[in-house]
Amino acid sequence: MIGRRRKYHAFLFLLATIIALSSASVHSASIVGRATNSVYSIRGGGSYYESNPNYHSSASTLGDLDEQGFYRGASVSSKLQYSQYQRPPPITQAVRNYFTSLHQFSPTLFYGTTTSLFFFILWQFQSTSHAIGKLLRNHFVCSRYNVLKKKRFHALVLSALSHASLQHLAVNLYAYSTFGRSVKQTLANQGVPLWPFVCSASVFSSFTFLAMDRGGGSCIGLSGVTLALLAFDSLNFPSKELRMIVSFIPIQLPAYYLFLGLVGISIAGIMGLVGGGVAHSTHLGGLLFGSLFYEAFQRGYVRQLNYKIRKAYNAIR
């Protein structure tokens, strides 16, 4: 009798346990269902996937053989298929297209580049033509003799357009175009043109050279202007990665580090600690001008001055 009661009680306990577990699972399922419905209502839909009306599925097929014997997918556009096999335009047309786009982008960069190329060609005849040599030495060279003694102040700007060596010309024009494009866009955001920056950088760096020149030295080239552009752009975008090749070694570093390195090299060059034959004072003047212009630009002084000059010019006209 007692054994039967124990079996009966065990059966009742097992049955109660099963009922409790089943009710708990149903209750938890309802909670999960309500939570899921809440998530659906929050997300604004009843599905985890949202349709994109702009997406059109297309099966990727192998396609047929092209003229070169390669398989091209049928879903790939013809422009992407054959653009790499097209011949580039003739060199003359490519050069013409480059200068056309450069002039449309910035007349300052265009005329600075073309006049530098023109005077580079003239410098190649300065030893064979007395008239050309005299013209270049008197008006396109920055020196104490030309500027201070002969009062040829235009040489402060025209000397920046002079390049006697191809390497000097190529490096300066590359930097002039690269950093000039970036600075031009930054200045244009506040309605400031590029040409005042370029001309002022040339004058400032040339005066810096004359102030630090200890003898009868002279300087030519766009280095002062290009380093002013580099300084402004490096301070404006300090983390921009710049790539260069030094002694056939590729180097990549942030723009601000390059700016600091060039300042250190210029100071060391003025002190005579690094190689001569380079107008380090002109370089330092360009870096200093770019830094000062950047500070004035950030404080709004450049924009205010540009507005006043334009207003005065329109009143006179």
ChimeraX attribute file (.defattr): number of C-alpha atoms within 10 A of each C-alpha:
attribute: neighborCount
match mode: 1-to-1
recipient: residues
	/A:1	6
	/A:2	7
	/A:3	8
	/A:4	9
	/A:5	10
	/A:6	11
	/A:7	12
	/A:8	12
	/A:9	12
	/A:10	12
	/A:11	12
	/A:12	12
	/A:13	12
	/A:14	12
	/A:15	11
	/A:16	12
	/A:17	12
	/A:18	12
	/A:19	12
	/A:20	12
	/A:21	11
	/A:22	12
	/A:23	12
	/A:24	12
	/A:25	12
	/A:26	12
	/A:27	12
	/A:28	12
	/A:29	12
	/A:30	12
	/A:31	12
	/A:32	12
	/A:33	12
	/A:34	12
	/A:35	12
	/A:36	13
	/A:37	14
	/A:38	13
	/A:39	15
	/A:40	14
	/A:41	11
	/A:42	10
	/A:43	11
	/A:44	9
	/A:45	12
	/A:46	14
	/A:47	10
	/A:48	9
	/A:49	7
	/A:50	8
	/A:51	8
	/A:52	7
	/A:53	6
	/A:54	6
	/A:55	7
	/A:56	7
	/A:57	6
	/A:58	8
	/A:59	9
	/A:60	10
	/A:61	11
	/A:62	11
	/A:63	13
	/A:64	12
	/A:65	11
	/A:66	11
	/A:67	8
	/A:68	8
	/A:69	8
	/A:70	10
	/A:71	12
	/A:72	16
	/A:73	15
	/A:74	14
	/A:75	12
	/A:76	12
	/A:77	10
	/A:78	10
	/A:79	8
	/A:80	9
	/A:81	12
	/A:82	12
	/A:83	10
	/A:84	9
	/A:85	9
	/A:86	7
	/A:87	7
	/A:88	10
	/A:89	10
	/A:90	9
	/A:91	9
	/A:92	9
	/A:93	10
	/A:94	12
	/A:95	12
	/A:96	12
	/A:97	13
	/A:98	13
	/A:99	16
	/A:100	13
	/A:101	13
	/A:102	18
	/A:103	14
	/A:104	11
	/A:105	14
	/A:106	19
	/A:107	15
	/A:108	18
	/A:109	23
	/A:110	19
	/A:111	14
	/A:112	19
	/A:113	21
	/A:114	14
	/A:115	14
	/A:116	23
	/A:117	19
	/A:118	13
	/A:119	17
	/A:120	18
	/A:121	16
	/A:122	19
	/A:123	20
	/A:124	15
	/A:125	13
	/A:126	17
	/A:127	12
	/A:128	10
	/A:129	12
	/A:130	10
	/A:131	11
	/A:132	15
	/A:133	16
	/A:134	13
	/A:135	13
	/A:136	18
	/A:137	18
	/A:138	17
	/A:139	19
	/A:140	25
	/A:141	27
	/A:142	31
	/A:143	28
	/A:144	20
	/A:145	15
	/A:146	20
	/A:147	20
	/A:148	12
	/A:149	9
	/A:150	11
	/A:151	11
	/A:152	18
	/A:153	14
	/A:154	15
	/A:155	24
	/A:156	27
	/A:157	25
	/A:158	23
	/A:159	26
	/A:160	28
	/A:161	24
	/A:162	28
	/A:163	27
	/A:164	16
	/A:165	13
	/A:166	12
	/A:167	10
	/A:168	15
	/A:169	20
	/A:170	13
	/A:171	13
	/A:172	22
	/A:173	22
	/A:174	13
	/A:175	18
	/A:176	23
	/A:177	19
	/A:178	15
	/A:179	19
	/A:180	25
	/A:181	18
	/A:182	16
	/A:183	20
	/A:184	21
	/A:185	16
	/A:186	18
	/A:187	16
	/A:188	11
	/A:189	9
	/A:190	14
	/A:191	13
	/A:192	20
	/A:193	18
	/A:194	20
	/A:195	15
	/A:196	12
	/A:197	19
	/A:198	23
	/A:199	16
	/A:200	19
	/A:201	30
	/A:202	30
	/A:203	25
	/A:204	21
	/A:205	29
	/A:206	30
	/A:207	20
	/A:208	21
	/A:209	25
	/A:210	23
	/A:211	12
	/A:212	13
	/A:213	17
	/A:214	8
	/A:215	9
	/A:216	9
	/A:217	14
	/A:218	18
	/A:219	24
	/A:220	24
	/A:221	27
	/A:222	33
	/A:223	30
	/A:224	33
	/A:225	32
	/A:226	29
	/A:227	29
	/A:228	34
	/A:229	31
	/A:230	27
	/A:231	30
	/A:232	29
	/A:233	25
	/A:234	26
	/A:235	17
	/A:236	19
	/A:237	14
	/A:238	16
	/A:239	13
	/A:240	14
	/A:241	14
	/A:242	14
	/A:243	12
	/A:244	11
	/A:245	9
	/A:246	8
	/A:247	6
	/A:248	7
	/A:249	7
	/A:250	9
	/A:251	10
	/A:252	11
	/A:253	13
	/A:254	15
	/A:255	22
	/A:256	21
	/A:257	15
	/A:258	18
	/A:259	21
	/A:260	14
	/A:261	12
	/A:262	18
	/A:263	21
	/A:264	12
	/A:265	18
	/A:266	23
	/A:267	17
	/A:268	14
	/A:269	20
	/A:270	20
	/A:271	11
	/A:272	11
	/A:273	11
	/A:274	14
	/A:275	11
	/A:276	10
	/A:277	9
	/A:278	13
	/A:279	22
	/A:280	28
	/A:281	25
	/A:282	31
	/A:283	29
	/A:284	26
	/A:285	27
	/A:286	32
	/A:287	29
	/A:288	22
	/A:289	27
	/A:290	27
	/A:291	22
	/A:292	15
	/A:293	21
	/A:294	21
	/A:295	16
	/A:296	13
	/A:297	18
	/A:298	12
	/A:299	11
	/A:300	12
	/A:301	13
	/A:302	19
	/A:303	17
	/A:304	14
	/A:305	12
	/A:306	16
	/A:307	14
	/A:308	12
	/A:309	12
	/A:310	12
	/A:311	12
	/A:312	11
	/A:313	10
	/A:314	9
	/A:315	8
	/A:316	7
	/A:317	6
